[in-house]
Amino acid sequence: MNTEKTGSRGADKGRGSKREAAETTWSHPLNPEAGMTPMPSDPREVEAAMRAGRISLRLTPYYGFRYGERGARFTQSDSAFLATLPDHAEATIKRQIEWLAGVLANRGMPSLLLEQHLRVLGRELSRAVPEKRAFYRALFVASDGLRARRTGLLPESAGRPIGEAFPEAAGLPSTRLARGTGHLLVAAVADERAGMPNAVPSLEAFFLDRSVFPERFVAAARQTIERARRA
């Protein structure tokens, strides 16, 4: 995950005051570029968030292929930010998740990825701090909310076969990585339908790049998007 401007998430208080001066000198422990992005004070939660970030990076190699080390740093700081959300009211959690989903989708990371990461993070936090398990349930609820929106706009019965067909069209073996690429392309179309205007173009900028991928791959990616848009 890579939000870059995550410092705007917190309440905008004390501009022009001593707080503002402090913001210019404080360095985020996990990612110097993350500004004043909130993170937990409990070291167990911080470690769990970092562990969840590493798991998500392994589950989705696309992060590393496209965003490299910088993306890995933002994955850690964003994951730590998400770990702070269960302490807030349900409406605040929903608003923050929807905001982050939009930012990420418009930068090439379909909300499907955030949906998956929330579940990974919820599990890791629950294991690390079992006494707060009930609070972390909010992360699973948020994940379910993203999934409900995605499948409501593009049902699994229509979208999944399109994503699963991508490897063969691209001339690739049907590996988890190849199928995952197909599902990312389909998920971007769902985000587009949710009102995220750059969700598809931001993904096309990578997967339709002929300097990176062979012609058959690019053609299959374009075809997958077109099929998803017609579904």
LUMFI-830571 format. One line per field, with one value per atom (N, C-alpha, C): residue number from 1; atom name; x, y, z. Coordinates in steps of 0.05 Angstrom, whole numbers, plus 5000, padded with zeros to 4 digits. Atoms other than C-alpha are relative to their C-alpha. Layout:
N
num: NUM ...
atome: CA ...
px: X ...
py: Y ...
pz: Z ...
***
This chain:
231
num: 1 1 1 2 2 2 3 3 3 4 4 4 5 5 5 6 6 6 7 7 7 8 8 8 9 9 9 10 10 10 11 11 11 12 12 12 13 13 13 14 14 14 15 15 15 16 16 16 17 17 17 18 18 18 19 19 19 20 20 20 21 21 21 22 22 22 23 23 23 24 24 24 25 25 25 26 26 26 27 27 27 28 28 28 29 29 29 30 30 30 31 31 31 32 32 32 33 33 33 34 34 34 35 35 35 36 36 36 37 37 37 38 38 38 39 39 39 40 40 40 41 41 41 42 42 42 43 43 43 44 44 44 45 45 45 46 46 46 47 47 47 48 48 48 49 49 49 50 50 50 51 51 51 52 52 52 53 53 53 54 54 54 55 55 55 56 56 56 57 57 57 58 58 58 59 59 59 60 60 60 61 61 61 62 62 62 63 63 63 64 64 64 65 65 65 66 66 66 67 67 67 68 68 68 69 69 69 70 70 70 71 71 71 72 72 72 73 73 73 74 74 74 75 75 75 76 76 76 77 77 77 78 78 78 79 79 79 80 80 80 81 81 81 82 82 82 83 83 83 84 84 84 85 85 85 86 86 86 87 87 87 88 88 88 89 89 89 90 90 90 91 91 91 92 92 92 93 93 93 94 94 94 95 95 95 96 96 96 97 97 97 98 98 98 99 99 99 100 100 100 101 101 101 102 102 102 103 103 103 104 104 104 105 105 105 106 106 106 107 107 107 108 108 108 109 109 109 110 110 110 111 111 111 112 112 112 113 113 113 114 114 114 115 115 115 116 116 116 117 117 117 118 118 118 119 119 119 120 120 120 121 121 121 122 122 122 123 123 123 124 124 124 125 125 125 126 126 126 127 127 127 128 128 128 129 129 129 130 130 130 131 131 131 132 132 132 133 133 133 134 134 134 135 135 135 136 136 136 137 137 137 138 138 138 139 139 139 140 140 140 141 141 141 142 142 142 143 143 143 144 144 144 145 145 145 146 146 146 147 147 147 148 148 148 149 149 149 150 150 150 151 151 151 152 152 152 153 153 153 154 154 154 155 155 155 156 156 156 157 157 157 158 158 158 159 159 159 160 160 160 161 161 161 162 162 162 163 163 163 164 164 164 165 165 165 166 166 166 167 167 167 168 168 168 169 169 169 170 170 170 171 171 171 172 172 172 173 173 173 174 174 174 175 175 175 176 176 176 177 177 177 178 178 178 179 179 179 180 180 180 181 181 181 182 182 182 183 183 183 184 184 184 185 185 185 186 186 186 187 187 187 188 188 188 189 189 189 190 190 190 191 191 191 192 192 192 193 193 193 194 194 194 195 195 195 196 196 196 197 197 197 198 198 198 199 199 199 200 200 200 201 201 201 202 202 202 203 203 203 204 204 204 205 205 205 206 206 206 207 207 207 208 208 208 209 209 209 210 210 210 211 211 211 212 212 212 213 213 213 214 214 214 215 215 215 216 216 216 217 217 217 218 218 218 219 219 219 220 220 220 221 221 221 222 222 222 223 223 223 224 224 224 225 225 225 226 226 226 227 227 227 228 228 228 229 229 229 230 230 230 231 231 231
atome: N CA C N CA C N CA C N CA C N CA C N CA C N CA C N CA C N CA C N CA C N CA C N CA C N CA C N CA C N CA C N CA C N CA C N CA C N CA C N CA C N CA C N CA C N CA C N CA C N CA C N CA C N CA C N CA C N CA C N CA C N CA C N CA C N CA C N CA C N CA C N CA C N CA C N CA C N CA C N CA C N CA C N CA C N CA C N CA C N CA C N CA C N CA C N CA C N CA C N CA C N CA C N CA C N CA C N CA C N CA C N CA C N CA C N CA C N CA C N CA C N CA C N CA C N CA C N CA C N CA C N CA C N CA C N CA C N CA C N CA C N CA C N CA C N CA C N CA C N CA C N CA C N CA C N CA C N CA C N CA C N CA C N CA C N CA C N CA C N CA C N CA C N CA C N CA C N CA C N CA C N CA C N CA C N CA C N CA C N CA C N CA C N CA C N CA C N CA C N CA C N CA C N CA C N CA C N CA C N CA C N CA C N CA C N CA C N CA C N CA C N CA C N CA C N CA C N CA C N CA C N CA C N CA C N CA C N CA C N CA C N CA C N CA C N CA C N CA C N CA C N CA C N CA C N CA C N CA C N CA C N CA C N CA C N CA C N CA C N CA C N CA C N CA C N CA C N CA C N CA C N CA C N CA C N CA C N CA C N CA C N CA C N CA C N CA C N CA C N CA C N CA C N CA C N CA C N CA C N CA C N CA C N CA C N CA C N CA C N CA C N CA C N CA C N CA C N CA C N CA C N CA C N CA C N CA C N CA C N CA C N CA C N CA C N CA C N CA C N CA C N CA C N CA C N CA C N CA C N CA C N CA C N CA C N CA C N CA C N CA C N CA C N CA C N CA C N CA C N CA C N CA C N CA C N CA C N CA C N CA C N CA C N CA C N CA C N CA C N CA C N CA C N CA C N CA C N CA C N CA C N CA C N CA C N CA C N CA C N CA C N CA C N CA C N CA C N CA C N CA C N CA C N CA C N CA C N CA C N CA C N CA C N CA C N CA C N CA C N CA C N CA C N CA C N CA C N CA C N CA C N CA C
px: 5017 5000 5018 4984 5024 4982 5018 4983 5014 4983 5039 4991 5009 4996 4982 5017 4970 4998 5001 4984 4973 5025 4916 4978 5021 4878 4991 5007 4881 4984 5015 4839 5019 4983 4866 4998 5001 4878 5027 4976 4927 5018 4984 4950 5010 4988 4998 5009 4993 5012 5025 4977 5066 4997 5004 5034 5010 4991 5048 5030 4971 5121 5010 4992 5126 4997 5005 5097 5022 4979 5153 5026 4975 5207 4996 5004 5174 5003 4996 5195 4986 5015 5150 5019 4981 5186 5001 5001 5164 5005 4998 5167 5003 4996 5198 4982 5017 5154 4971 5028 5089 4990 5009 5088 4989 5012 5042 4979 5018 5005 4999 5002 4978 5010 4993 5004 4995 5006 4990 5023 4979 5026 5008 4993 5025 5019 4981 5088 4991 5011 5050 4984 5017 5002 5017 4982 5058 5013 4987 5094 4980 5021 5029 4994 5005 5016 5022 4977 5086 5000 5001 5078 4978 5022 5011 5008 4990 5044 5018 4982 5098 4985 5016 5046 4986 5014 5006 5019 4980 5069 5007 4994 5083 4976 5024 5011 4995 5005 5010 5026 4975 5076 4999 5004 5047 5010 4990 5064 5030 4971 5138 5007 4994 5138 4997 5006 5108 5011 4993 5125 5026 4974 5189 5002 4995 5219 4983 5017 5181 4972 5026 5116 4999 4998 5139 4999 5000 5152 4972 5027 5083 4980 5016 5052 5002 4997 5081 4987 5013 5059 4970 5029 4990 4988 5010 4982 4999 5000 5001 4977 5023 4950 4974 5024 4896 4996 5002 4912 4989 5011 4891 4969 5028 4821 4980 5020 4786 4994 5006 4791 4980 5018 4744 4971 5028 4669 4997 5005 4640 4999 5002 4623 5027 4973 4694 5017 4986 4723 4991 5011 4678 5009 4992 4695 5030 4971 4770 5007 4995 4768 4992 5009 4728 5019 4981 4775 5026 4975 4837 4996 5005 4806 5000 5001 4793 5028 4973 4863 5017 4983 4896 4991 5011 4850 5008 4993 4864 5030 4971 4939 5009 4992 4938 4997 5004 4918 4970 5029 4846 4993 5009 4806 4998 4998 4806 5025 4976 4877 4997 5005 4856 4981 5019 4798 5014 4985 4847 5018 4981 4897 4986 5015 4844 4996 5004 4831 5026 4974 4905 5007 4994 4914 4983 5017 4854 5009 4990 4881 5025 4974 4951 4996 5005 4926 4986 5014 4879 5018 4981 4936 5019 4980 4983 4988 5013 4934 4972 5025 4879 4979 5020 4846 4985 5014 4826 4987 5011 4799 4973 5026 4729 5002 4996 4756 5008 4989 4793 4979 5022 4728 4992 5007 4717 5015 4985 4771 4988 5014 4735 4974 5025 4670 5007 4992 4706 5007 4993 4734 4975 5025 4665 4985 5014 4638 5012 4988 4689 4993 5007 4674 4971 5028 4599 4997 5001 4609 5011 4987 4655 4982 5017 4610 4972 5025 4548 5001 4997 4576 5009 4991 4608 4999 5003 4582 5022 4980 4631 4993 5008 4591 5007 4993 4607 5030 4973 4675 5021 4980 4711 5008 4992 4708 5017 4985 4735 5029 4974 4794 5015 4988 4807 5008 4994 4809 5025 4978 4866 5025 4974 4926 5000 5000 4905 5002 5000 4891 5028 4973 4960 5022 4980 4995 5017 4986 5013 4989 5011 5006 4981 5021 4947 5010 4988 4988 4983 5014 4963 5006 4991 5003 4985 5013 4973 4970 5028 4902 4995 5003 4913 5001 4999 4931 4973 5027 4865 4980 5019 4827 5005 4995 4862 4987 5012 4840 4970 5029 4769 4992 5006 4770 5002 4998 4793 4975 5025 4730 4978 5019 4688 5004 4994 4724 4991 5009 4711 4970 5029 4637 4992 5005 4642 5006 4995 4662 5029 4972 4738 5011 4995 4755 5026 4974 4828 5007 4995 4820 5010 4991 4826 5024 4976 4874 5026 4975 4923 5010 4991 4925 5010 4992 4929 5028 4974 4990 5023 4980 5027 4997 5005 4995 4998 5001 4989 5026 4974 5061 5016 4987 5093 5031 4972 5162 5005 4998 5148 4989 5014 5101 4999 5002 5097 4972 5024 5043 4976 5023 5000 4990 5008 5000 4983 5014 4980 4972 5026 4925 4980 5017 4898 4990 5008 4898 4979 5020 4860 4974 5024 4811 4986 5012 4800 4984 5013 4783 4974 5023 4736 4977 5021 4700 4987 5011 4693 4981 5017 4664 4973 5025 4612 4983 5014 4594 4978
py: 4976 5000 5025 4977 5069 5025 4977 5130 5026 4977 5181 5024 4976 5236 4992 5010 5198 5018 4981 5255 5014 4986 5285 4985 5016 5229 5011 4991 5258 5025 4975 5316 5023 4978 5380 5022 4981 5417 5014 4986 5469 5009 4990 5493 5028 4975 5550 5003 5000 5531 4984 5016 5493 4972 5026 5429 4999 5000 5449 4999 5001 5462 4973 5027 5394 4981 5018 5361 5001 4998 5387 4987 5012 5354 4971 5028 5288 4981 5020 5228 4974 5025 5167 4977 5021 5108 4978 5021 5060 5009 4989 5106 5030 4971 5176 5016 4985 5194 5001 5002 5179 5023 4976 5245 4993 5003 5247 4978 5023 5183 4987 5013 5154 4972 5028 5089 4992 5008 5048 5006 4996 5062 4973 5027 4988 4987 5012 4956 4973 5025 4890 5005 4993 4923 5009 4991 4956 4976 5023 4890 4983 5015 4855 5014 4985 4910 4996 5004 4903 4972 5028 4827 4997 5002 4835 5012 4987 4882 4981 5018 4831 4976 5022 4776 5009 4990 4819 5004 4997 4835 4973 5027 4760 4989 5010 4744 5014 4985 4798 5011 4992 4801 5026 4976 4857 5025 4977 4906 5005 4998 4891 5006 4996 4887 5029 4972 4956 5022 4978 4996 4997 5004 4965 5006 4996 4984 5023 4977 5050 4990 5011 5012 4983 5016 4965 5017 4982 5023 5011 4990 5052 4978 5022 4984 4998 5002 4983 5023 4977 5054 5000 5002 5044 4978 5022 4978 5009 4990 5011 5020 4982 5066 4985 5016 5015 4987 5013 4982 5019 4981 5046 5003 4994 5047 4987 5012 4997 5016 4984 5048 5022 4979 5094 4989 5007 5095 4987 5015 5051 5019 4981 5112 5011 4990 5138 4979 5022 5070 4997 5003 5064 5023 4977 5134 4999 5001 5124 4977 5023 5056 5007 4993 5083 5021 4980 5142 4987 5014 5098 4983 5017 5049 5017 4982 5107 5010 4991 5134 4978 5022 5067 4991 5009 5046 5019 4980 5110 5001 5001 5096 4973 5026 5026 4977 5022 4984 4996 5004 4958 4995 5003 4958 4971 5029 4882 4995 5004 4887 5010 4990 4930 4981 5019 4883 4975 5023 4825 5006 4993 4862 5005 4995 4882 4973 5026 4808 4989 5008 4792 5015 4983 4850 4993 5007 4831 4974 5025 4761 5004 4996 4784 5015 4985 4835 4983 5017 4785 4980 5018 4737 5014 4985 4790 5012 4987 4824 4988 5014 4774 5014 4987 4817 5022 4980 4866 4988 5014 4814 5011 4989 4844 5026 4974 4912 4995 5005 4882 4989 5010 4852 5022 4978 4921 4999 5002 4907 4979 5020 4844 5011 4988 4883 5019 4982 4936 4985 5017 4882 4990 5010 4852 5022 4978 4921 5006 4997 4929 4978 5022 4860 5002 4998 4873 5021 4980 4936 4990 5011 4901 4980 5021 4841 5010 4988 4885 5013 4986 4923 4981 5020 4863 4973 5025 4797 4979 5021 4740 4981 5019 4696 5009 4989 4743 5006 4991 4770 4979 5021 4708 4985 5014 4669 5017 4982 4729 5001 5000 4734 4974 5027 4659 4994 5006 4660 5015 4984 4710 4984 5014 4662 4987 5013 4622 5020 4980 4684 5013 4987 4712 4981 5020 4647 4992 5006 4634 4975 5022 4573 5011 4990 4578 4999 4998 4597 5020 4981 4636 5029 4974 4696 5009 4993 4694 5005 4996 4685 5025 4975 4740 5025 4977 4787 5004 4998 4772 5011 4991 4783 5030 4972 4850 5017 4985 4873 5002 5001 4853 5018 4984 4886 5030 4972 4951 5010 4992 4952 5004 4996 4943 5027 4974 5003 5023 4979 5043 5004 4998 5028 5013 4988 5051 5030 4972 5120 5008 4994 5115 5003 4995 5147 4989 5009 5127 4971 5027 5056 4983 5016 5024 5012 4989 5073 4997 5003 5069 4972 5028 4993 4995 5003 4997 5011 4988 5042 4980 5021 4981 4976 5025 4920 5002 4997 4949 5012 4989 4972 4979 5019 4937 4999 5001 4954 4981 5017 4910 4972 5026 4855 4995 5007 4817 5007 4992 4833 4983 5018 4772 5006 4993 4790 5026 4974 4862 4997 5004 4840 4986 5015 4791 5018 4981 4846 5019 4982 4893 4986 5016 4838 4995 5006 4821 5025 4975 4894 5004 4995 4899 4980 5019 4835 5007 4992 4858 5024 4976 4924 4992 5008 4887 4982 5019 4839 5013
pz: 5000 5000 5000 5002 4985 4997 5001 5004 4996 5002 5005 5017 4985 5036 5023 4979 5095 5024 4977 5144 5002 4999 5125 5013 4988 5158 5027 4973 5228 5000 4998 5253 4995 5008 5225 5021 4978 5290 5004 4991 5312 4977 5022 5243 5007 4993 5251 5029 4971 5323 5004 4994 5359 4989 5011 5335 4971 5028 5263 4998 5000 5279 5007 4992 5312 4976 5022 5250 4979 5020 5207 5008 4990 5250 5008 4991 5272 4976 5021 5232 5008 4995 5227 5004 4995 5258 4979 5020 5203 4972 5027 5143 5001 4998 5142 4982 5019 5083 5008 4992 5120 5017 4986 5157 5028 4973 5218 5000 5000 5200 5028 4973 5266 5000 4996 5293 5029 4972 5356 5019 4979 5421 5012 4989 5441 4981 5019 5412 4989 5011 5405 4975 5024 5357 4977 5021 5319 4986 5011 5310 4984 5014 5290 4973 5025 5238 4980 5018 5210 4989 5009 5207 4979 5019 5172 4973 5024 5122 4984 5013 5107 4987 5010 5098 4974 5023 5049 4976 5022 5009 4988 5011 5002 4985 5013 4984 4973 5025 4930 4989 5011 4893 4983 5016 4850 5014 4985 4906 4994 5003 4900 4971 5028 4824 4992 5010 4816 5018 4982 4878 5015 4988 4904 5029 4971 4971 5011 4990 4975 5006 4995 4969 5026 4976 5024 5025 4976 5071 5005 4997 5058 5009 4990 5069 5030 4972 5138 5015 4986 5157 4997 5004 5127 5018 4984 5163 5030 4972 5229 5004 4998 5215 5003 4999 5202 5028 4974 5269 5021 4981 5304 4997 5005 5274 5019 4982 5321 5025 4977 5376 4995 5008 5338 4996 5005 5326 4973 5025 5271 4976 5023 5227 4992 5006 5233 4985 5013 5214 4971 5027 5154 4982 5016 5130 4993 5006 5137 4981 5019 5102 4972 5027 5044 4988 5010 5039 4990 5007 5039 4975 5023 4990 4974 5024 4941 4992 5005 4948 4987 5010 4937 4972 5026 4879 4978 5020 4842 4995 5004 4850 4991 5011 4822 5018 4981 4882 5005 4996 4875 5028 4972 4939 5009 4993 4936 5017 4985 4963 5029 4973 5022 5015 4988 5034 5011 4991 5039 5023 4979 5082 5026 4975 5133 5015 4987 5146 5011 4990 5152 5025 4977 5199 5025 4978 5241 5014 4989 5250 5016 4986 5269 5026 4975 5319 5021 4981 5351 5013 4989 5361 5019 4984 5388 5026 4977 5435 5003 4998 5450 5017 4983 5503 4985 5017 5447 4976 5024 5400 4991 5007 5404 4985 5014 5382 4971 5026 5323 4981 5017 5298 4980 5018 5267 4974 5025 5216 4981 5017 5192 4989 5009 5188 4977 5021 5146 4974 5023 5100 4987 5011 5092 4985 5014 5074 4973 5027 5018 4981 5017 4993 4990 5007 4994 4978 5021 4953 4974 5024 4904 4986 5013 4892 4993 5008 4891 4973 5026 4832 4978 5019 4798 5014 4985 4825 4994 5002 4837 4977 5021 4790 4972 5026 4733 4999 5000 4753 5003 4995 4778 4975 5024 4713 4981 5017 4676 5010 4989 4723 4997 5002 4722 4971 5028 4645 4991 5008 4644 4993 5006 4648 4973 5026 4587 4978 5020 4547 4997 5000 4567 4993 5006 4550 5024 4975 4623 5012 4985 4667 5021 4981 4715 5028 4973 4776 5016 4982 4836 4991 5009 4811 4975 5025 4741 5004 4995 4766 5016 4984 4817 4983 5018 4761 4987 5012 4727 5019 4980 4791 5007 4996 4802 4978 5023 4733 5003 4996 4747 5024 4976 4816 4994 5007 4785 4986 5013 4742 5021 4978 4805 5013 4987 4836 4981 5019 4773 5002 4997 4780 5027 4974 4853 5000 5002 4828 5004 4999 4829 4972 5028 4762 4989 5010 4758 5007 4992 4784 4977 5022 4716 4986 5013 4682 5016 4983 4741 4999 5003 4733 4971 5028 4657 4996 5003 4664 5004 4995 4690 4982 5013 4659 4969 5029 4589 4989 5008 4586 4984 5017 4527 5005 4993 4553 5023 4977 4613 4993 5005 4587 4970 5028 4521 4989 5014 4470 5008 4993 4487 5028 4972 4561 4999 5001 4545 4988 5013 4498 5019 4981 4551 5022 4979 4604 4990 5012 4558 4996 5004 4540 5026 4973 4614 5010 4992 4629 4984 5017 4570 5007 4993 4589 5027 4974 4661 4998 5004 4638 4987 5013 4597 5018 4982 4654 5016
***
